[in-house]
Amino acid sequence: MIDFLTLDDAKNQPVWRRPLTLLFVMALAMPIAFFTWYVLLNNFVKEVADFDGADIGLLHTVREVPGFLAFLVIYLIIVVREQVLGLVSLVLLGAATGITAWYPQLTGILMLTFISSVGFHYYEAVNQSLQLQWLPKDRAPQILGWLMAMGSAATSGVYVVIMLLWEPSNLSFNIVFMVSGGITMAVALFALLAFPQYESPHPQIKKIVLRRRYWLYYALQFMSGARRQIFMVFAGFMMVEKFGFEVHEVAGLYLVNLVLNMLIAPLLGKVVARFGERNALVFEYTGLVLVFLAYGGVYFFDWGFEVAAVLYVLDHMFFGLALALKTYFQKIGAPEDMAPTAAVAFTINHIAAVGLPVLLGLLWIGSPAAVFLLAAGMAGVSLTLALMIPRHPEAGNETVFMARRLQAAE
């Protein structure tokens, strides 16, 4: 029998039956399947399917279509509770990841990528909504940092296993995909059956919500999606194509990345809480401009793989500050807008992501450096937008323009 608890009642439950514990369990489960797929992807498609830059761009365009359609979550939660939808989405992600190697042709890879992406993006949209509903505003940055650290710990475990066992145990793509997908499915099914259903004190609006006062949040989400694609699609592909990294070497690079992220993520939450969303995002986007320019330098000046590896780690560390975008909206958004706006934000985040990988894949064939220079320009636009965030955002004070208007009225 499923228990239904309010968030206040849940505070009196054992620790393992509280909403925060469920958020940590989900943060643990998702990376096991997703990042196994991610770390093996470039080698899998290169060695098994002989992908080139255009093919990898097409694959990531297909992967982003479900993200573009994330607004459909709004209609799904009319008939399915958000918590249930999130966990079922994790099951779907695990199942599709588990059978990835069964279809090593372009069409099969694209189809399974689409299915796993439905699970990943719908989980992410729901998870973000639940975080903003369940976490107190005064502690949200710190807890989000710890949730990031939990995800990084799970991901690092994946990378350690692949790095240490891939060659000595002669692991195959099929075995690793199946094991990781199965673990994510098992954890999600356990969470679905073991945890109570939590009732939010603010019923969510179950229709598309677009509010003029959220325009800066929408713009930042759009630029984040466009910029993120270049990192997700081409930064790792560069290590395989230009420097010839093998599976265990890619896993080793990702592991270094994740260990540092595990250590730094909780601090990032404290940074956002201490210095505010505006300063955190300005720092992030300034750093990304410099990193993407340096990526271009790897090709212009033929820098070695050591420089590229350091840039990859820095790149990922700067992206960790993106949690400030979540807490910015939590401060300016109405409580009942969290679910519909999370879904709409995912769609906005993926508008550029749908078409950009294919176009950039074609550009990559002619000039990989140009792809990274374009990313630097996108990070510069994000920096300009971040400067429009007020130092103390709240409902009615969403941008610096509103702050100046309020001062003038006084």
HELIX and SHEET records of a PDB file:
HELIX    1   1 LEU A    7  ALA A   10  1                                   4    
HELIX    2   2 VAL A   15  ARG A   17  5                                   3    
HELIX    3   3 PRO A   19  GLU A   47  1                                  29    
HELIX    4   4 GLY A   53  PHE A   68  1                                  16    
HELIX    5   5 ALA A   70  LEU A   72  5                                   3    
HELIX    6   6 VAL A   73  LEU A   76  1                                   4    
HELIX    7   7 GLU A   82  GLY A   98  1                                  17    
HELIX    8   8 THR A  100  TRP A  102  5                                   3    
HELIX    9   9 LEU A  106  TRP A  134  1                                  29    
HELIX   10  10 ALA A  140  LEU A  165  1                                  26    
HELIX   11  11 PHE A  173  ALA A  194  1                                  22    
HELIX   12  12 ARG A  212  TYR A  214  5                                   3    
HELIX   13  13 TRP A  215  ILE A  230  1                                  16    
HELIX   14  14 PHE A  231  ALA A  235  3                                   5    
HELIX   15  15 GLY A  236  GLU A  241  1                                   6    
HELIX   16  16 VAL A  247  PHE A  300  1                                  54    
HELIX   17  17 PHE A  305  PHE A  319  1                                  15    
HELIX   18  18 GLY A  320  ALA A  322  5                                   3    
HELIX   19  19 LEU A  323  ILE A  332  1                                  10    
HELIX   20  20 PRO A  335  ASP A  337  5                                   3    
HELIX   21  21 MET A  338  ASN A  349  1                                  12    
HELIX   22  22 ILE A  351  GLY A  366  1                                  16    
HELIX   23  23 PRO A  368  ALA A  386  1                                  19    
HELIX   24  24 VAL A  400  ALA A  409  1                                  10    
SHEET    1   A 2 PHE A   4  THR A   6  0                                        
SHEET    2   A 2 GLN A 197  GLU A 199  1                                        
END                                                                             
